[in-house]
Amino acid sequence: AGRGGLKGRLATLFLDRIGPLFDECVSTRWWYSVWDLSRKLLTGTLLGLVASKTANGALILALYVLDLLLIAALPPFIDRWNTAVQLFTACTRVASLACVVAFLDGSLAPVPLTDAFLGLSLVGLAPVLLASWGAMVGQLYGAIQGCSTAKSLKKVADGTAGQDEDSEVQAVKGELEG
């Protein structure tokens, strides 16, 4: 019984501390969070260890292509919008890195590389901007609905639910004059 209690406490402690890493993923796709952290670690390691810039770029590009394929084939995220944004981000990351590898290989000049980066950066911002604007519109709509709901509830509480705005204004004017 003591071992089961210790295991349970350790599992709870582990989930309390590490669980947020897995919160965005579907329960059967928990491995994507491990892959994502591993990909980031491998990218940093490759940048430091691989001497050839072209080989380094190609290896990192291979990691990002694999990441793109995993997101596309086995969507790991609970939220569909998050999946779409991550897929879009993975596509722009692969395209950007492909441009860098082409530049390092000598098959892409600096000016087109700069233009590609600028274009891909602007395109990459689109999902984030859309999400932000959508959330803002949703918040405004909710606030407006909340205000009208609060006003309606106040009318019911005051016993003026059946009156229209004009009669309410007239009643206020009458109180002020009298």
C-alpha positions in Angstrom: 0.0 0.0 0.0 2.9 2.4 0.8 4.4 1.9 -2.7 1.2 2.6 -4.4 0.8 5.7 -2.3 4.3 6.9 -3.2 3.8 6.1 -6.9 0.5 8.0 -6.8 2.2 11.0 -5.1 5.1 10.9 -7.5 2.7 10.7 -10.5 0.7 13.6 -9.2 3.9 15.6 -8.6 5.2 14.8 -12.1 1.9 15.8 -13.7 1.7 19.0 -11.6 5.1 20.1 -12.8 5.4 18.6 -16.3 1.7 18.3 -17.2 1.3 21.7 -18.7 3.7 20.6 -21.5 1.1 18.1 -22.6 -2.1 20.2 -22.1 -2.4 21.2 -25.7 -2.1 17.7 -27.1 -4.7 15.0 -27.7 -4.2 12.4 -25.0 -3.1 9.8 -27.5 -0.6 12.2 -29.1 1.3 13.2 -25.9 4.5 12.1 -27.8 4.3 15.3 -29.9 5.3 17.4 -26.9 8.3 15.2 -26.3 9.2 15.4 -30.0 8.8 19.2 -30.1 11.2 19.6 -27.1 13.6 17.1 -28.7 13.5 18.9 -32.1 14.4 22.2 -30.3 17.2 20.5 -28.4 18.5 18.8 -31.6 18.3 22.1 -33.5 20.4 23.8 -30.9 22.8 20.9 -30.7 23.3 20.8 -34.5 23.9 24.5 -34.7 26.8 24.1 -32.2 28.3 20.8 -33.4 28.0 20.6 -37.2 30.8 22.5 -38.8 29.6 22.6 -42.4 26.9 25.4 -42.8 25.2 23.6 -45.7 25.1 20.2 -43.9 23.9 22.0 -40.8 21.1 23.8 -42.7 20.1 20.5 -44.5 19.9 18.6 -41.2 17.8 21.3 -39.5 15.6 21.5 -42.6 15.1 17.7 -42.4 14.0 18.1 -38.7 11.5 20.8 -39.7 10.2 18.8 -42.6 9.7 15.8 -40.3 7.9 18.2 -37.9 5.6 19.4 -40.7 4.8 15.9 -41.8 4.0 14.9 -38.2 1.6 17.8 -37.7 0.0 17.2 -41.1 -0.4 13.5 -40.8 -1.1 13.1 -37.1 -2.5 16.4 -35.8 -1.5 16.4 -32.2 -3.4 19.4 -30.9 -6.8 19.4 -29.2 -7.8 22.8 -30.7 -8.2 22.8 -34.5 -7.2 26.4 -34.8 -4.0 25.7 -32.9 -3.4 22.8 -35.3 -4.0 25.1 -38.3 -1.7 27.8 -37.0 1.1 25.2 -36.1 0.8 23.7 -39.6 1.0 27.1 -41.2 4.0 28.0 -39.0 5.7 24.7 -39.9 5.2 25.4 -43.6 6.7 28.9 -43.4 9.5 27.6 -41.3 10.3 24.9 -43.9 10.1 27.4 -46.7 12.4 29.9 -44.9 14.9 27.2 -44.1 14.8 25.9 -47.6 15.7 29.4 -48.8 18.6 29.6 -46.3 19.9 26.2 -47.4 19.7 27.3 -51.1 21.6 30.5 -50.2 24.3 28.5 -48.3 24.5 26.1 -51.3 25.1 29.1 -53.6 22.0 28.7 -55.6 20.1 31.7 -54.2 21.5 35.2 -54.2 21.3 37.5 -51.1 18.6 39.8 -52.5 16.0 37.1 -53.2 16.8 35.5 -49.8 16.0 38.8 -48.1 12.8 39.2 -50.2 11.8 35.6 -49.4 12.4 36.2 -45.7 10.4 39.4 -45.7 7.5 37.8 -47.6 7.5 34.6 -45.4 7.7 36.7 -42.3 4.6 38.7 -43.3 2.7 35.6 -44.4 3.7 33.9 -41.2 2.1 36.7 -39.1 -1.3 36.2 -40.8 -2.6 33.4 -38.5 -1.4 35.2 -35.4 -3.0 38.4 -36.5 -6.2 36.7 -37.5 -6.4 34.9 -34.1 -5.8 38.1 -32.2 -8.4 40.1 -34.2 -10.9 37.2 -33.9 -10.4 37.1 -30.2 -10.8 40.8 -29.9 -14.0 40.8 -31.9 -15.3 37.9 -29.8 -14.4 39.8 -26.6 -16.2 42.9 -27.8 -19.2 40.9 -28.9 -19.3 39.2 -25.5 -19.0 42.5 -23.7 -21.8 44.1 -25.8 -24.0 41.0 -25.1 -23.1 41.2 -21.4 -24.1 44.9 -21.3 -27.4 44.3 -23.0 -28.1 41.3 -20.8 -27.3 43.2 -17.7 -29.5 46.1 -18.8 -32.4 43.6 -19.5 -31.9 42.0 -16.1 -32.1 45.4 -14.5 -35.3 46.2 -16.3 -36.8 42.9 -15.1 -35.7 43.7 -11.5 -37.1 47.2 -11.8 -40.4 46.1 -13.2 -39.8 48.0 -16.5 -39.2 45.1 -18.7 -42.2 45.8 -21.0 -41.3 49.5 -21.5 -39.4 50.7 -24.6 -36.5 53.2 -24.4 -38.7 56.2 -25.1 -41.1 55.6 -22.3 -38.1 54.9 -20.0 -36.6 58.2 -21.0 -39.9 60.0 -20.4 -40.2 58.4 -16.9 -36.7 59.6 -16.0 -37.5 63.1 -17.3 -40.7 63.1 -15.3 -38.8 62.2 -12.1 -36.2 64.9 -12.7 -38.9 67.6 -13.4 -41.1 66.6 -10.5 
